[in-house]
């Protein structure tokens, strides 16, 4: 019996898939830390014989090449993609026979990239579903600007045609298994739901509801900035990423940690923002493991900047190391312990005031309200008289903030905590608004929209 198992990478908004039948399996779009795929295969008692990529990814490093090296599996990649390693070149109409009862038929579905492929899962009884990568997502489609703004309209038109093609050749009850669209930056718009069929998407997805021109306008207008590290991922995936190295990082002693903080190195506190607010080392940046750590550490620092991870435990550091390895940030340094244990002297331990929107409503004159959400969020609704600087621009635009206490907020608190810690490192007095943005309305704060 054919079975599909999902391997989630929720921090990057992605899914990989293990497709099994009998004693064999295929993997679709594996992440770089391939031990997860090997573990699932071992638990199911299957041998991985095929690894398939829907496209050359821009948001993470692939584990496909390494997984094939470890298992002897055949590596299927689009014939039109230029890569530096041996692969089975796949094109429209090809069939990957994983077993006598399990076949994956190749469909060309350009749009997210020029050479994007989808894989139709077939068994003797008919079509089971389709692995759509960054093409047809749950309620949306893949964004079309990752290869450059100059290609975005052309690719959006191709995306519209590809989604319609999937609907034409697949039955309504075919399951959809996308790689992207679970909170990451590869979707063109809002994504909803954890599962879907082709028939369900026909009713709700803009790619089916809108004609080509209207879809293009819709898809391009929904785009916002994407993380800076995306610029390196495609080339590294085409070259073949190095095997992941998850050995325990070298430890930094308190005196060296103090030096790194003093010179402005990126020292990242992995704890929750509540723990960070209570006590942290002055100069550390709060990007907790309870949010999209890798996304922001791939976006905010200069590429290759020295990085030190600070956590309460070895397990916390190891989890962060794995997250970062998925986007090619390897071999960070680390310090383990509570801030009071890691401080070279007690004066290095600080707290960060936190508040609610009710508190903000009561704040006096001289209050500077900073909104660090994305542009799309800001346009939809924001606080009147707030200053908008998206988190990814804050390092270069702090000088735009007026003097006074800065109250930083986002949609839920994670990005605001990162912003507050960056501002505190720069010497500003700051308050973290640690509450859902919906509470601003309940607090009676004036809201406006740029729509």
LOKOL-928198 format. One record per residue (C-alpha): chain; residue in three letters; residue number from 1; x, y, z. Coordinates in steps of 0.001 Angstrom, whole numbers, plus 524288, in hexadecimal, padded with zeros to 5 digits. Example, Ala and Ser with C-alpha at 12.3 -4.5 7.8 and 13.67 -1.06 7.14 Angstrom:
ATOM  unit  code  pos      X      Y      Z
ATOM     A   ALA    1  8300C  7EE6C  81E78
ATOM     A   SER    2  83566  7FBDC  81BE4
//
This chain:
ATOM  unit  code  pos      X      Y      Z
ATOM     A   UNK    1  80000  80000  80000
ATOM     A   UNK    2  804F3  80D89  7FC62
ATOM     A   UNK    3  806E6  816CF  807E0
ATOM     A   UNK    4  80BAC  824D6  808BE
ATOM     A   UNK    5  81262  829AC  81504
ATOM     A   UNK    6  814A1  83825  81775
ATOM     A   UNK    7  82177  83D1E  81D2C
ATOM     A   UNK    8  81EAB  84AFA  821B2
ATOM     A   UNK    9  82849  85622  822B9
ATOM     A   UNK   10  81ED0  85FAD  828D6
ATOM     A   UNK   11  82915  869FA  82BE1
ATOM     A   UNK   12  82B6A  86BF7  81D45
ATOM     A   UNK   13  81D6F  86942  81912
ATOM     A   UNK   14  82105  85D25  8113E
ATOM     A   UNK   15  81DA0  84ED0  81014
ATOM     A   UNK   16  82539  8433B  80ACE
ATOM     A   UNK   17  81EC7  83644  80799
ATOM     A   UNK   18  821FA  827DA  808B3
ATOM     A   UNK   19  819C5  81FA4  7FF59
ATOM     A   UNK   20  819DD  81116  80240
ATOM     A   UNK   21  814CD  8049C  7FC39
ATOM     A   UNK   22  8191B  7F77E  80154
ATOM     A   UNK   23  82783  7F7E4  804CD
ATOM     A   UNK   24  82B60  803A7  7FC73
ATOM     A   UNK   25  82998  8124E  7FD38
ATOM     A   UNK   26  82B91  81F13  7F613
ATOM     A   UNK   27  82E77  82C28  7FC7B
ATOM     A   UNK   28  82998  8390A  7F6DD
ATOM     A   UNK   29  830A6  845DC  7F9E1
ATOM     A   UNK   30  83908  841C2  80595
ATOM     A   UNK   31  83F23  84BCA  80E88
ATOM     A   UNK   32  84DB2  84BB7  8112E
ATOM     A   UNK   33  84CC5  8448C  81E38
ATOM     A   UNK   34  84A15  83766  817DC
ATOM     A   UNK   35  84AC0  82FB1  82486
ATOM     A   UNK   36  83C5C  832E2  82639
ATOM     A   UNK   37  838FA  82C1D  81966
ATOM     A   UNK   38  841A2  82085  81CA4
ATOM     A   UNK   39  83B3D  81F58  829F6
ATOM     A   UNK   40  82D81  81F04  82435
ATOM     A   UNK   41  831B8  8152D  819F1
ATOM     A   UNK   42  837E3  80CAB  8246E
ATOM     A   UNK   43  82BC7  80D44  82CCA
ATOM     A   UNK   44  82387  808F2  82152
ATOM     A   UNK   45  82D52  7FE82  81D4C
ATOM     A   UNK   46  82F0D  80391  80F6E
ATOM     A   UNK   47  83AB2  80650  80699
ATOM     A   UNK   48  83B88  8137D  7FFE0
ATOM     A   UNK   49  83D8B  810C4  7F163
ATOM     A   UNK   50  839E7  81DE9  7EB61
ATOM     A   UNK   51  83B61  82C37  7EF2B
ATOM     A   UNK   52  83432  83692  7E74C
ATOM     A   UNK   53  83502  84560  7E717
ATOM     A   UNK   54  829A8  84D95  7E251
ATOM     A   UNK   55  832DF  85907  7DFF6
ATOM     A   UNK   56  83FC6  85F25  7E3EB
ATOM     A   UNK   57  83C03  86502  7F0FE
ATOM     A   UNK   58  83E98  872E0  7F56A
ATOM     A   UNK   59  83A58  871E9  8039C
ATOM     A   UNK   60  84272  8667A  8088E
ATOM     A   UNK   61  84DC8  85DAB  80517
ATOM     A   UNK   62  8499A  850A3  7FF8D
ATOM     A   UNK   63  84DA7  843B1  8055D
ATOM     A   UNK   64  84AEA  83C77  7F8B9
ATOM     A   UNK   65  858E6  83A85  7F456
ATOM     A   UNK   66  85D6E  835F8  801B8
ATOM     A   UNK   67  851AF  82D04  80366
ATOM     A   UNK   68  854DD  82677  7F670
ATOM     A   UNK   69  86323  82517  7FA4A
ATOM     A   UNK   70  85F57  81E5A  806FE
ATOM     A   UNK   71  854E2  81569  8015C
ATOM     A   UNK   72  858C7  8134C  7F334
ATOM     A   UNK   73  84BB4  818F0  7EEEB
ATOM     A   UNK   74  8496D  81E92  7E165
ATOM     A   UNK   75  848DB  82D70  7E15C
ATOM     A   UNK   76  83E7C  83395  7D8B8
ATOM     A   UNK   77  83FDF  841FF  7D538
ATOM     A   UNK   78  83A38  849EB  7CA08
ATOM     A   UNK   79  841A9  84796  7BD68
ATOM     A   UNK   80  84151  8563B  7BACD
ATOM     A   UNK   81  847FD  85A24  7C786
ATOM     A   UNK   82  856B6  85BFA  7C674
ATOM     A   UNK   83  85D05  854AF  7D1CB
ATOM     A   UNK   84  86AC1  8503D  7D50F
ATOM     A   UNK   85  867CF  8423D  7D8FA
ATOM     A   UNK   86  86312  835BF  7D2B2
ATOM     A   UNK   87  85459  83429  7D286
ATOM     A   UNK   88  84961  82DF6  7CADE
ATOM     A   UNK   89  8447B  838FB  7C231
ATOM     A   UNK   90  835A9  8396F  7C2E6
ATOM     A   UNK   91  82C05  83FCC  7B9A1
ATOM     A   UNK   92  81D80  8401C  7B688
ATOM     A   UNK   93  8180D  83271  7B472
ATOM     A   UNK   94  8230D  82AF0  7BB05
ATOM     A   UNK   95  81F0C  82079  7C4A9
ATOM     A   UNK   96  826DB  81CEF  7D0CC
ATOM     A   UNK   97  82395  80ED4  7D42E
ATOM     A   UNK   98  8264E  80D89  7E2AD
ATOM     A   UNK   99  8200F  7FFFA  7E314
ATOM     A   UNK  100  816CB  7F831  7DA6C
ATOM     A   UNK  101  80B73  7FE76  7E1B6
ATOM     A   UNK  102  81106  80C16  7E3F5
ATOM     A   UNK  103  813BD  8159B  7D8E7
ATOM     A   UNK  104  81682  8241B  7D8BD
ATOM     A   UNK  105  812F9  82AC1  7CBEB
ATOM     A   UNK  106  819F8  8377A  7C8C9
ATOM     A   UNK  107  81275  843C9  7C541
ATOM     A   UNK  108  8190B  85086  7C166
ATOM     A   UNK  109  812E8  85B34  7C9D9
ATOM     A   UNK  110  81B0F  86794  7C7FF
ATOM     A   UNK  111  817D4  873D0  7CF9D
ATOM     A   UNK  112  81E9E  8735E  7DCB8
ATOM     A   UNK  113  82AD7  870DE  7D494
ATOM     A   UNK  114  82C96  86F44  7C5ED
ATOM     A   UNK  115  82F55  860A9  7C6B9
ATOM     A   UNK  116  8264A  85CB6  7D1C8
ATOM     A   UNK  117  82104  84EC8  7D1B2
ATOM     A   UNK  118  8159F  84839  7D892
ATOM     A   UNK  119  81488  83994  7DAFB
ATOM     A   UNK  120  807A6  83269  7D97A
ATOM     A   UNK  121  806D0  826C1  7E29E
ATOM     A   UNK  122  80083  81B30  7DBBC
ATOM     A   UNK  123  7FD46  80D6E  7DFED
ATOM     A   UNK  124  7F5FF  802C2  7D865
ATOM     A   UNK  125  7E8CC  8081D  7DCD2
ATOM     A   UNK  126  7EB9C  815A6  7D755
ATOM     A   UNK  127  7F0D1  822D0  7DBC0
ATOM     A   UNK  128  7F2CA  824AE  7EA55
ATOM     A   UNK  129  7F7DC  8329F  7EA8F
ATOM     A   UNK  130  80241  83C07  7E60C
ATOM     A   UNK  131  80E9F  841C2  7EC09
ATOM     A   UNK  132  80DDE  84FF9  7E7E0
ATOM     A   UNK  133  81A14  855CC  7EE17
ATOM     A   UNK  134  8189E  86484  7ECC8
ATOM     A   UNK  135  80DE1  8645A  7E284
ATOM     A   UNK  136  8000A  861CE  7E783
ATOM     A   UNK  137  7FF6F  8646E  7F627
ATOM     A   UNK  138  7F456  86405  7FFEA
ATOM     A   UNK  139  7ECA3  8702B  7FC67
ATOM     A   UNK  140  7F79F  8769B  7F4DC
ATOM     A   UNK  141  802D7  87436  7EB79
ATOM     A   UNK  142  81193  87589  7EC2D
ATOM     A   UNK  143  8172D  88329  7EAEB
ATOM     A   UNK  144  81D07  88678  7DDBC
ATOM     A   UNK  145  8272D  890DF  7E0E8
ATOM     A   UNK  146  83205  888BB  7E704
ATOM     A   UNK  147  839C5  8883D  7DA49
ATOM     A   UNK  148  83909  89709  7D8E7
ATOM     A   UNK  149  82E6B  8A130  7D767
ATOM     A   UNK  150  830C6  8A170  7C8BC
ATOM     A   UNK  151  82B4F  8939F  7C7C5
ATOM     A   UNK  152  82016  894D3  7D166
ATOM     A   UNK  153  81523  89804  7C7D9
ATOM     A   UNK  154  8192C  88DC6  7BDE1
ATOM     A   UNK  155  81A1A  88377  7C86D
ATOM     A   UNK  156  80D0C  8878E  7CE3C
ATOM     A   UNK  157  806B8  88503  7C111
ATOM     A   UNK  158  80D57  877D8  7C064
ATOM     A   UNK  159  808EB  87503  7CE48
ATOM     A   UNK  160  7FAD4  877AC  7CAA2
ATOM     A   UNK  161  7FBD1  86E72  7BF0A
ATOM     A   UNK  162  80291  863E6  7C718
ATOM     A   UNK  163  7F81E  863E9  7D19E
ATOM     A   UNK  164  7ED76  862EF  7C751
ATOM     A   UNK  165  7F505  857CC  7C105
ATOM     A   UNK  166  7F55D  85045  7CDD4
ATOM     A   UNK  167  7E6AF  8519F  7CEFE
ATOM     A   UNK  168  7E4A9  84CED  7C103
ATOM     A   UNK  169  7ECC1  84082  7C21F
ATOM     A   UNK  170  7E999  83C90  7D020
ATOM     A   UNK  171  7DCDB  837DD  7D639
ATOM     A   UNK  172  7D63A  8406C  7E04E
ATOM     A   UNK  173  7D917  836BB  7EB41
ATOM     A   UNK  174  7E7CB  836E9  7E8CC
ATOM     A   UNK  175  7EF12  83B22  7F515
ATOM     A   UNK  176  7F856  846BF  7F45C
ATOM     A   UNK  177  80579  845E2  7FB47
ATOM     A   UNK  178  80C95  852F8  7FA12
ATOM     A   UNK  179  81A48  85580  7FF15
ATOM     A   UNK  180  81830  863EB  80221
ATOM     A   UNK  181  80D73  86C0D  80815
ATOM     A   UNK  182  80D51  86900  8168D
ATOM     A   UNK  183  811B9  8760C  81BEC
ATOM     A   UNK  184  81E0A  8783E  813E4
ATOM     A   UNK  185  8211C  88269  8098B
ATOM     A   UNK  186  81F4C  87A5F  7FD1C
ATOM     A   UNK  187  810A5  87C44  7FB8B
ATOM     A   UNK  188  80AC1  88770  7F3CA
ATOM     A   UNK  189  7FFE5  889C3  7FD9F
ATOM     A   UNK  190  7F93B  884DA  809C7
ATOM     A   UNK  191  7F8B9  87615  80B13
ATOM     A   UNK  192  7EE78  86EC4  812E0
ATOM     A   UNK  193  7EC3C  860CC  816FC
ATOM     A   UNK  194  7F49F  854D6  81918
ATOM     A   UNK  195  7EF4B  84C60  80E1F
ATOM     A   UNK  196  7E788  84DDF  8019D
ATOM     A   UNK  197  7E331  8476E  7F513
ATOM     A   UNK  198  7E323  84CD1  7E75A
ATOM     A   UNK  199  7D457  84E04  7E7C0
ATOM     A   UNK  200  7D498  855B4  7F465
ATOM     A   UNK  201  7DEB8  85F19  7EEF7
ATOM     A   UNK  202  7D691  861A5  7E2DE
ATOM     A   UNK  203  7CC7B  867E6  7EBC7
ATOM     A   UNK  204  7D558  87093  7F3FA
ATOM     A   UNK  205  7E259  87310  7ED30
ATOM     A   UNK  206  7E3DD  87FF1  7E5DC
ATOM     A   UNK  207  7EB21  878F2  7DAFE
ATOM     A   UNK  208  7DE41  87255  7D772
ATOM     A   UNK  209  7D4FE  87D7C  7DAA4
ATOM     A   UNK  210  7DC32  887F6  7D2D0
ATOM     A   UNK  211  7DF9E  88951  7C48A
ATOM     A   UNK  212  7EDE4  88A64  7C0B3
ATOM     A   UNK  213  7EF61  8993D  7C126
ATOM     A   UNK  214  7E7E6  89AA7  7CDD8
ATOM     A   UNK  215  7EFA1  88F80  7D3D8
ATOM     A   UNK  216  7FC78  895E4  7D00B
ATOM     A   UNK  217  7F845  8A2B5  7D64C
ATOM     A   UNK  218  7F39E  89B68  7E263
ATOM     A   UNK  219  7FFF3  89336  7E3AF
ATOM     A   UNK  220  80983  89E5A  7E1B2
ATOM     A   UNK  221  80257  8A7E0  7EA91
ATOM     A   UNK  222  802F6  89E1A  7F5BD
ATOM     A   UNK  223  811D1  89D03  7F573
ATOM     A   UNK  224  81A21  8A24C  80079
ATOM     A   UNK  225  828AE  8A1CD  80333
ATOM     A   UNK  226  82F37  89493  804B8
ATOM     A   UNK  227  83AFA  890E0  80D18
ATOM     A   UNK  228  84862  8953F  80881
ATOM     A   UNK  229  84E3F  887A5  809A3
ATOM     A   UNK  230  8459C  882F5  7FE68
ATOM     A   UNK  231  84F91  88935  7F548
ATOM     A   UNK  232  85990  87EA1  7F88A
ATOM     A   UNK  233  85113  87286  7F94A
ATOM     A   UNK  234  84E5D  87033  7EAE5
ATOM     A   UNK  235  85CAC  8705E  7E6DE
ATOM     A   UNK  236  860A8  867B9  7F240
ATOM     A   UNK  237  85605  85DF4  7EF2C
ATOM     A   UNK  238  859F5  85D9D  7E0D9
ATOM     A   UNK  239  86818  85B56  7E4CE
ATOM     A   UNK  240  86474  850B6  7EE93
ATOM     A   UNK  241  86471  85450  7FD08
ATOM     A   UNK  242  86EC9  84ED5  8060B
ATOM     A   UNK  243  86A65  84444  80F9D
ATOM     A   UNK  244  8649A  849C7  81C01
ATOM     A   UNK  245  86D79  84A90  827E8
ATOM     A   UNK  246  865F6  84A02  834A7
ATOM     A   UNK  247  87132  84742  83DDB
ATOM     A   UNK  248  87062  84EB6  84A98
ATOM     A   UNK  249  8757F  85CA5  84918
ATOM     A   UNK  250  88193  86198  84FF3
ATOM     A   UNK  251  87E92  8684E  85CE5
ATOM     A   UNK  252  8811F  8769E  85FE1
ATOM     A   UNK  253  88561  87A17  86DA4
ATOM     A   UNK  254  87FA2  885E8  874CD
ATOM     A   UNK  255  88B57  88EC3  87289
ATOM     A   UNK  256  88B55  88C06  863F3
ATOM     A   UNK  257  87C95  88D6E  8638D
ATOM     A   UNK  258  87DDA  89ADC  869E1
ATOM     A   UNK  259  887F4  89EA7  85FAC
ATOM     A   UNK  260  87F06  89A7F  85497
ATOM     A   UNK  261  87400  8A26D  85A3E
ATOM     A   UNK  262  87CE1  8AE0E  85C0D
ATOM     A   UNK  263  88121  8AE4D  84DB9
ATOM     A   UNK  264  8732E  8AC89  848D8
ATOM     A   UNK  265  873A3  89E77  8440A
ATOM     A   UNK  266  866D1  89764  8420F
ATOM     A   UNK  267  8643B  8906F  84ED8
ATOM     A   UNK  268  856A0  88A7E  84E2D
ATOM     A   UNK  269  84E77  886ED  85A08
ATOM     A   UNK  270  84644  87B11  85649
ATOM     A   UNK  271  83CE8  87BA8  861C4
ATOM     A   UNK  272  82EF6  8807A  86179
ATOM     A   UNK  273  82CD7  88F16  8618A
ATOM     A   UNK  274  826DB  88E0D  86F1C
ATOM     A   UNK  275  83354  887ED  87469
ATOM     A   UNK  276  83B5B  891F2  86CF1
ATOM     A   UNK  277  83369  89D1C  872A8
ATOM     A   UNK  278  835C2  89810  88053
ATOM     A   UNK  279  84490  89713  87EDA
ATOM     A   UNK  280  84E3E  89736  8739B
ATOM     A   UNK  281  85C28  89B0B  8708F
ATOM     A   UNK  282  85D31  8A916  86BEB
ATOM     A   UNK  283  85F3B  8A96B  85D45
ATOM     A   UNK  284  85914  89C41  85A2E
ATOM     A   UNK  285  84E88  89B52  84FD7
ATOM     A   UNK  286  84250  893B5  85319
ATOM     A   UNK  287  83E35  88A27  84884
ATOM     A   UNK  288  837DB  87EFF  84FB8
ATOM     A   UNK  289  8361D  87110  84B60
ATOM     A   UNK  290  82783  87310  84CE2
ATOM     A   UNK  291  82721  87A97  83FFF
ATOM     A   UNK  292  82D78  87B2D  8327D
ATOM     A   UNK  293  83B61  87C29  8378F
ATOM     A   UNK  294  84217  877ED  82AF7
ATOM     A   UNK  295  83A63  88152  8227F
ATOM     A   UNK  296  83E8B  88D1B  82A52
ATOM     A   UNK  297  84C88  888DB  82CB7
ATOM     A   UNK  298  84DAB  886C9  81E22
ATOM     A   UNK  299  8480D  89452  81BC0
ATOM     A   UNK  300  84D08  89DBA  8261F
ATOM     A   UNK  301  85BCE  89BE6  827B4
ATOM     A   UNK  302  8659D  89D8C  81CCE
ATOM     A   UNK  303  86837  89076  81653
ATOM     A   UNK  304  873DA  889E1  81CC8
ATOM     A   UNK  305  87387  89282  828EC
ATOM     A   UNK  306  878DD  88B98  83515
ATOM     A   UNK  307  86D93  8854F  83C44
ATOM     A   UNK  308  86C5C  880A1  84A46
ATOM     A   UNK  309  86064  87971  84F39
ATOM     A   UNK  310  85C95  87ABF  85D83
ATOM     A   UNK  311  8532B  87107  86372
ATOM     A   UNK  312  84F18  86B2F  87059
ATOM     A   UNK  313  85309  85D87  86C18
ATOM     A   UNK  314  85B09  855D9  86249
ATOM     A   UNK  315  84E41  8510C  85C66
ATOM     A   UNK  316  849CC  85EFE  859F1
ATOM     A   UNK  317  8566F  86241  852ED
ATOM     A   UNK  318  855EA  855A2  84B0A
ATOM     A   UNK  319  8480C  858B0  84683
ATOM     A   UNK  320  84C40  8663F  84209
ATOM     A   UNK  321  85844  860B8  83B4B
ATOM     A   UNK  322  84F9A  8577E  83386
ATOM     A   UNK  323  8466E  8628D  82FB8
ATOM     A   UNK  324  851B7  86ACC  82AD7
ATOM     A   UNK  325  85846  85FAF  82378
ATOM     A   UNK  326  84C17  85EBB  81AFD
ATOM     A   UNK  327  84F53  86C12  8152D
ATOM     A   UNK  328  85E02  86A17  814A9
ATOM     A   UNK  329  8624B  870B5  8213A
ATOM     A   UNK  330  86C10  866DE  8267D
ATOM     A   UNK  331  874B2  86518  83263
ATOM     A   UNK  332  87064  87038  83B5A
ATOM     A   UNK  333  876BE  871E0  848A5
ATOM     A   UNK  334  86E80  86FD8  854C5
ATOM     A   UNK  335  86CF2  872F7  86329
ATOM     A   UNK  336  86427  86B17  86C1B
ATOM     A   UNK  337  85E7E  86FD3  878DE
ATOM     A   UNK  338  85613  87A20  87F61
ATOM     A   UNK  339  85A0C  88852  87CF6
ATOM     A   UNK  340  85EC9  889A8  88B0B
ATOM     A   UNK  341  867B6  87DE5  888E6
ATOM     A   UNK  342  86D0D  882FF  87C0F
ATOM     A   UNK  343  86F4C  8911D  88019
ATOM     A   UNK  344  87D7D  894F6  88204
ATOM     A   UNK  345  87842  89E80  88C19
ATOM     A   UNK  346  86AC7  8A149  891A1
ATOM     A   UNK  347  8696B  8AE3B  88A74
ATOM     A   UNK  348  867B5  8A6E5  87D99
ATOM     A   UNK  349  85A96  8A136  881D2
ATOM     A   UNK  350  84F18  8A9B4  87DD2
ATOM     A   UNK  351  84066  8A8D7  87C9B
ATOM     A   UNK  352  83755  8AD9A  871EA
ATOM     A   UNK  353  82AA6  8B462  875D3
ATOM     A   UNK  354  81EBA  8AE3D  86F8C
ATOM     A   UNK  355  810D5  8B35E  86EB3
ATOM     A   UNK  356  8037F  8B1F0  86866
ATOM     A   UNK  357  7FBF3  8BA90  85F0E
ATOM     A   UNK  358  7F3E9  8BF16  86AB5
ATOM     A   UNK  359  800AC  8C3F5  870AD
ATOM     A   UNK  360  80417  8CAA1  863E2
ATOM     A   UNK  361  7F6F1  8D19D  86403
ATOM     A   UNK  362  7FAB6  8D74C  8713A
ATOM     A   UNK  363  80887  8DB27  86D3C
ATOM     A   UNK  364  80C07  8E972  86E7C
ATOM     A   UNK  365  81212  8F359  86543
ATOM     A   UNK  366  81F16  8F013  85F0C
ATOM     A   UNK  367  81ACD  8E255  85BAD
ATOM     A   UNK  368  81FD0  8DD62  84E98
ATOM     A   UNK  369  817AD  8D218  84946
ATOM     A   UNK  370  81F0C  8C924  84009
ATOM     A   UNK  371  81811  8BF24  83778
ATOM     A   UNK  372  82196  8B4F3  83201
ATOM     A   UNK  373  817E0  8ACC6  82A52
ATOM     A   UNK  374  818BE  8AA80  81BB5
ATOM     A   UNK  375  81396  8B49C  8121E
ATOM     A   UNK  376  807AF  8AC7E  80EB2
ATOM     A   UNK  377  803D1  8ABD2  81D06
ATOM     A   UNK  378  805F3  8BA60  81EBE
ATOM     A   UNK  379  7FD8B  8BDE6  81301
ATOM     A   UNK  380  7F259  8B589  817FE
ATOM     A   UNK  381  7F1A6  8BC1D  82558
ATOM     A   UNK  382  7FAC5  8C3A0  82E4F
ATOM     A   UNK  383  7FB0F  8CCD9  839CD
ATOM     A   UNK  384  7F920  8DAFE  8366C
ATOM     A   UNK  385  805CE  8E2C4  8380F
ATOM     A   UNK  386  80E32  8D666  8392C
ATOM     A   UNK  387  81B3D  8D5E4  83230
ATOM     A   UNK  388  81C51  8CA84  828B7
ATOM     A   UNK  389  82999  8C43E  8270C
ATOM     A   UNK  390  828F9  8B5C3  82359
ATOM     A   UNK  391  831D4  8AD97  82BE0
ATOM     A   UNK  392  83AF1  8AA2D  820A5
ATOM     A   UNK  393  83D9D  8B8C9  81E6B
ATOM     A   UNK  394  83F25  8BCD3  82C9E
ATOM     A   UNK  395  84DFA  8BBC8  82D85
ATOM     A   UNK  396  84F7D  8C5F5  822C0
ATOM     A   UNK  397  84429  8CEDD  8268B
ATOM     A   UNK  398  8450C  8D088  83546
ATOM     A   UNK  399  84943  8DE94  8333A
ATOM     A   UNK  400  83B84  8E1A3  82E46
ATOM     A   UNK  401  835C1  8DF89  83BC9
ATOM     A   UNK  402  83379  8EBC2  843CB
ATOM     A   UNK  403  83960  8ED3E  8513F
ATOM     A   UNK  404  831D6  8E737  85C69
ATOM     A   UNK  405  82D91  8D9EB  8611A
ATOM     A   UNK  406  82AC7  8D0A9  855C3
ATOM     A   UNK  407  81F2F  8C781  85726
ATOM     A   UNK  408  82148  8BC89  84D54
ATOM     A   UNK  409  81656  8B3C2  8489D
ATOM     A   UNK  410  8137C  8A9FD  83DC5
ATOM     A   UNK  411  80820  8A099  83BD7
ATOM     A   UNK  412  80AC9  897AB  84776
ATOM     A   UNK  413  8178E  89B70  84E15
ATOM     A   UNK  414  8225C  89347  847E5
ATOM     A   UNK  415  8274C  89D6E  83E38
ATOM     A   UNK  416  82516  8A85B  84806
ATOM     A   UNK  417  82E07  8A15B  851A5
ATOM     A   UNK  418  838A5  8A06F  8475B
ATOM     A   UNK  419  836C8  8AEDC  84428
ATOM     A   UNK  420  836E4  8B2DD  85274
ATOM     A   UNK  421  8438D  8AB79  854CD
ATOM     A   UNK  422  849E4  8B1C2  848DF
ATOM     A   UNK  423  845D5  8BF31  84DB2
ATOM     A   UNK  424  84A8A  8BC65  85B77
ATOM     A   UNK  425  857A2  8B805  85600
ATOM     A   UNK  426  8586B  8C527  84F0C
ATOM     A   UNK  427  8560F  8CC42  85BE9
ATOM     A   UNK  428  847BC  8CFD3  85A57
ATOM     A   UNK  429  83DF0  8CF07  86571
ATOM     A   UNK  430  833AA  8C580  860E8
ATOM     A   UNK  431  82732  8BE98  86524
ATOM     A   UNK  432  822C5  8B1D3  85F00
ATOM     A   UNK  433  8142C  8B15E  85C1B
ATOM     A   UNK  434  8123D  8A2D5  85DFF
ATOM     A   UNK  435  80441  8A0AB  859A4
ATOM     A   UNK  436  7FC3A  89D1B  84DA4
ATOM     A   UNK  437  7F9EC  8A8EB  844EB
ATOM     A   UNK  438  7EB2F  8A686  84598
ATOM     A   UNK  439  7EBEC  8AB71  8539A
ATOM     A   UNK  440  7EEF8  8B927  84E94
ATOM     A   UNK  441  7E0D4  8BAC1  84A75
ATOM     A   UNK  442  7DBD7  8B60B  8579D
ATOM     A   UNK  443  7E4EC  8BFCD  85E35
ATOM     A   UNK  444  7DE48  8CADE  856E2
ATOM     A   UNK  445  7EA67  8CEE1  84F3D
ATOM     A   UNK  446  7E775  8D5D8  84247
ATOM     A   UNK  447  7E96A  8CCFA  83671
ATOM     A   UNK  448  7EAA1  8D0A9  82818
ATOM     A   UNK  449  7EC4A  8C972  81B38
ATOM     A   UNK  450  7F3DB  8CCAA  80ED0
ATOM     A   UNK  451  7EB2B  8C47D  80601
//
